[in-house]
Amino acid sequence: MLQSTRDSIGSRSPLKVNRVYETTAWSFFVSFESFYALHALLFGGFSAYCVIFVRFATPNPELGRLLMSLLGLIVTGLGIMIVAVDLNHWKFARHITIETFPKEHELEVHLKDFTLRLKDGDIDRIVVYSNNTRLNLGFVSYYLANGGHFALPFKTKGMRAIQEYFKNVRVEYRIQRIPLIPVTDRLD
């Protein structure tokens, strides 16, 4: 966290120093959200075990089983949703490298099949899709002046550099419960 702050402000910011950000599987999947999804899936498994094998000693054991089943299903569903969003977003973050060029005030986004060199005026607007919760799942769609667009998940390394380079671009915020990136957001 300290290194991230140190490398993003002042004389070491991406506006002053050439930086290369590469999104790896490790940096993408090892996160708080992934830890939470693992925890939720384990709790769901534990709940299923309790419902099947544990004997409830209450006046109404069927009610105990029902409540434990509902709790397990809700938590497991949340874990599955996080895994589904991560797998959907990984298709868009894999092979992404962002490189800054502070002297020219430009940056390059190396996508899977080609490279975009972006400078002032190239991005027309930015749309941020988020679930607006503490888990902070979401993605950003960049609409280019030439009519194309592409999307990058929040977990993509270098997203802050793009924000720094394009501070004056119009930004829209939209809330989605499950922020999956549509296949149409791949740049053609």
PyMOL commands that set and color helices and strands:
alter all, ss='L'
color gray80, all
select helices_A, chain A and resi 2-6+10-12+25-29+32-53+61-93+159-165+183-185
alter helices_A, ss='H'
color red, helices_A
select strands_A, chain A and resi 20-22+97-101+106-110+115-118+123-130+138-144+149-153+170-175
alter strands_A, ss='S'
color yellow, strands_A
deselect
rebuild
show_as cartoon
